[in-house]
Amino acid sequence: MRIHFHGAARTTTGSMHLLAVNGKRILLECGLYQGKRKDAFERNRNIPFDPATIDVVLLSHAHIDHSGNLPTLVRRGFRGPILATPATRDLCAIMLLDSAHLQERDVYYVNKRRARQGKRLFEPLYTADDVFHALEHFHKLPMEKPTEVVPGVTVTYHDSGHILGSVLMTLDLDEKGRKRRMLFTGDMGRKDMPIIRDPYVVHDVDILLTESTYGNRVHPPHEDVKKALEELVNKVKDRRSRLLIPAFSVGRTQRILYRLHELWDEGRLEEIPVYVDSPLSVKATYIYEEHPECYDKEMKIFSRESDEPFSFGKVHFVRSPEESKRLNGMKGPMVIISASGMCEGGRILHHLRHTLGDSRNIVLFVGYQAEHTLGRRLVDGITPVRIYGEEMDVRAEIHSIHALSAHADRNELLSYFKQMGPEVDQAFVVHGEPDQSEPFAEALKKLGARNVSVPARDTTVKV
């Protein structure tokens, strides 16, 4: 077997790994690369292999850095099945359409400028029609159902604990009588997180392909989250200002709502209005409610006690652009949860524009911020920052709560691999920036893993 590492290698975005086994080609994910605009434009358009030669796609979950370039793959000739859990398929339906809308909108504005300059106009990476064609290739694969996807390769999806419907996957390989097991973690979730089940522990692994987003960091304890949220909400209450939370529409938004709902039930959250201002977040929250088969025990109890587990008190789900714009003229206190989580697009940019200049306001980051994103610049304390082409001084308080992360940290990953049995023959550390992936590779070696490497993009390894 050969593994071609085409994305999320020494970086956290654009997950794409190609397996060549028994004369067949299996693609593990097809995500959008997110980073510097010019690099992203070129990399997402130039798939480094012929899509028509791919036999099957295995998809771990719906986040755009893992699924977002599937419409391009189909547009360029892929005709095989895309295997995903039912919840992942439903989330992809809304997320890919949202991505297509952003692709078309961004190209529209770029082309207006290029037309004035007499330059060649661009086409969007893909359109809504391309998304509908891609969705026709989705085949639902439930958890824990071993399925032969090509001769000699049987895949089984297991809970990964990351977002709704997310999986880590085992591939049981039989190459001319040589049998081995490969584990691909996708994005590894965490134990004891709300809503979805904990990661399933796989055993007897020979080949490991693991993420390392937080491979050299440790999250604060779970119990600090509600206290930190409560303190920040009380701050904006006293200041009559706003708490702005950039959050990914799928996973992070629902976890924040769950924690705020707990505070409300415990009488620790006063009647401060909470606005969920992202059409995608609203749709994703409905999908979370429609897939109770993914819930953990606590969430099942919570949902029985509350008909609407993600709605409470003064929660408002904002739908129209007009409603969104009205928020910026309203007086606090208020909490606004909006996308995108890395502040690279969406309604969050309008809210940042009306929030950053006031020292009474607070911006709270609750997820990983990739290099070269606006979110990363704000977390790093850079000022001024550029929004819609204009420079803005950052006067608002900037806070982070890493305990809400849906990614396992260094200790959680190592704990998982100890339970799994770390003495694997080969391990490949992906989906992490070098300062995370390289120290984590060393930690895997100390656990007993053999032949551990951090592959670079567009390298090929024989396994």
Secondary structure, DSSP 8 states (H G I E B T S, - for coil): -EEEEEESSSSSS--EEEEEETTEEEEE------SSHHHHHHHHH--SS-GGG--EEE-----HHHHTTHHHHHHTT--S-EEE-HHHHHHHHHHHHHHHHHHHHHHHHHHHHHHHTT------S--HHHHHHHHTTEEE--TT--EEEETTEEEEEEE-SSSTT-EEEEEEEEETTEEEEEEE-SS---TT-SSB-------S-SEEEE--TBTT-----TTHHHHHHHHHHHHHHHHT-EEEEE--TTTHHHHHHHHHHHHHHTT-S-S--EEEE-HHHHHHHHHHHH-GGGB-HHHHHHHHH-SSTT--TTEEEE-SHHHHHHHTTS-SSEEEEES-TTSSSSTHHHHHHTTTT-TT-EEEE-S---TTSHHHHHHTT--SEEETTEEE---SEEEE-GGG-SS-BHHHHHHHHHHH----SEEEE-SS-HHHHHHHHHHHHHHT-SSEE---TTEEEE-
